[in-house]
Amino acid sequence: MDGWVEFGLAMACFLASHVVPVRLKAPLVGLLGRRGYLIGYSLLSLVLLFGATILALTGPWIVDFLYDARYTLAGGILVAIACIQLLQVIPISYDYSALAAGDSRAFFIMQSTRAAIYAVFVLIGVWFAGLPGLLLGQALSLFACYPVQVWLARRHKAWDPLHDGIALAYALVVIALAMWLHYGIVSAAL
């Protein structure tokens, strides 16, 4: 592959996670009804979560297959990062609801607030615990940033708490399973 397939898949994921939920919501609700739209959007979210799920559950095996024994511990890092990504995907389309509505000021406020929260959590994590603290700080910052993202999403009528709850439950189950499967290598890597 010369890169175009990967680019096409990345673009499809971007459009699916940003454009469909924001720009096409009204026509899709009209066509499918609210319940049909919610089911479709939830299935779309599960598809987007699938990549991180595969990495979280099979990370060490992928690293062992691709690299020699010197990189074995990278599998634990891959699992930890994939688990964080599972949480990060849940509110992914909320950011762009403001831009789709032309509200760049609210988008700026949300992004600035998220950046400040992220920086504080990551710096505190690194200061007290090094790499494990950095990853924990990143994960905790996602929870701390969620109210800001909800504020923006509610402002533009894009918030779907049922979707978020189902996606969070899915992510937590996958994270628990990944940690159960790979606890030894994750703890050794961190």
N, C-alpha and C positions, 0 to 999 in steps of 0.2 A: 504494500500500500504506500502511496506517495504522500499521504497526509490529507488528501481531500475527503476520504471516507471519515476519518476522525473529525475533521472540521465540520463535515455535514452532520454527524451525530451530535457533536457539541452544540451546533447551531439549533438543531431540532430540540435538544433538551432545554436550551435557553428560551426558545420561543414557547415551548410547552409550559415552562414554569413561569414565564413572565408575561407573555402576550395573551395566551388563552384565558387565564383567570381574570385579567384586568380588562382587556379590550373586547373580548367576545362573550362576556358574561351575560349581558342583556339578551342578545340574540339566542344564545344557547338555552337560557332559562325559558325564553318564549317558545323555543322548539321542543325542549325536553321536559319542561316543568322544573320547578325548584328542586324537587327530589331527584330527578334524573340528572340534573346538573351536578348536584352534590355527590351523587354516586360516581359520575364520570370524573369529576375533579379529584375525588378521593382515590380512584383507581390510577389516575395520572400521577398523583403524589406517590402512590406505592411503587409505580414504575420508576420514578425518580429516586426513591429510597432504595431500590433494588441494587444499584451499583455499590452503594455504601454498605449494604447488607452483605453482599458477596465478599467485599474486602474485609469486613469485620469478622465474618465467619471462617474465611479461608486464607486470611493474610499470611500466616506463617508458612502454609503449604505453598502459596504462590511464590513467596520469597525463596523458599528452599528449592523450588523448581527452576526459578530464573537465575539464581546466584549460587555461588559456592558457600561452603560452611562458614567463611569469615563474616557473612552477612546474616546469619541466622537470627540474631537479635533484632534485626530490622523488621522482622515479622511482627514482633510485639509492638513496635512503634506504629506499624501500619494498622494494626488492630485498634490501638488507642485513637489514632487520628480518624479512622473510619467511624468509630463510635461517636466522636464529636461531630462529624459530618452528618450523621443521622439526625442529630438535634438541629443542626444548622439548616437543613433542607425544609423543615416544617413551615416556617413563616417566609419562605423565599420570595413569594410573589407580592407580599405586602409592601415592600420597599417601593416597588414600581407603580403601585396604585396612584400615588401622588403625582409621579411624572406623567402617567397616562392622562391624569386629569389636569395637567398643566400647573400643578402646585409645587413648584420647585423650592419655594421657601420652606414648606413643611418637610419636604424631602431632605433639605439641608439641615434643618433642626434635628431630624431623626438620625441622620448619618453622623452628625457632630456628636450628638449625645451617645450614640452607640460606640463611636471611636473613643470617647473619653471613658466610658464604662469598661470597654475592652482593655484599654491601656492600663487602667487602675488594677483590674483583676489579674491581668497577665503579669504586670510588674510585681505585684504583691506575691503572686504565686512563685515567680522566679526567685524573688528575694528570699523567701522562706524555704523553698523546696527544690529549686533548680528545675530540671526538665519535667519531672512529675508535677511540680507546682504550676509550671507554664501550661501544661495540658489541662490540669484541673481548673486553673484560672480561666482558660479559654472556654471550657464547658460551662462553668458557673456564670461567665459573662453572657452566655446565650440566654440563660434564664433571667438574668438581671436586665437584659435588653428587651426581652419580650414585651413588657408593658409599654415601652416606647413604640414598638412596632404595632401593637394593638391600637394605641392612640391614633397612629397614622392610618391604619386600616379602617378603623371605625369612622374616622373623619371622611373617608371616601367610600364608605359602605362596602368594604372588601373583606371585613373580618368574618371568619367562619369558625366559631369556637368548637363546633362538633368535629369538623375536619381536623383541627389542631389537637383535640383530645384523642381522636382515633390514631392520628399519626404519632403523637407522643407515646401512647400506649404501645404501638407497634415498635417504635424506636427503643423504648425501655426494655421490651421483651428481647429484642435482638441484642442490645447491649449486655443484658444479663446473660444471655446464652453465649455470646462471644467471650465474656469474661470468665464464664464457667469453663468453656472449652480451652481457652488460652491463658488462663491466669498465670501459670508458671512462666511462660515466655514474656508476657507483658510485664510482670513484676521484675523479671531478670533484666529486661531492656530498660526499664525506668530506674 
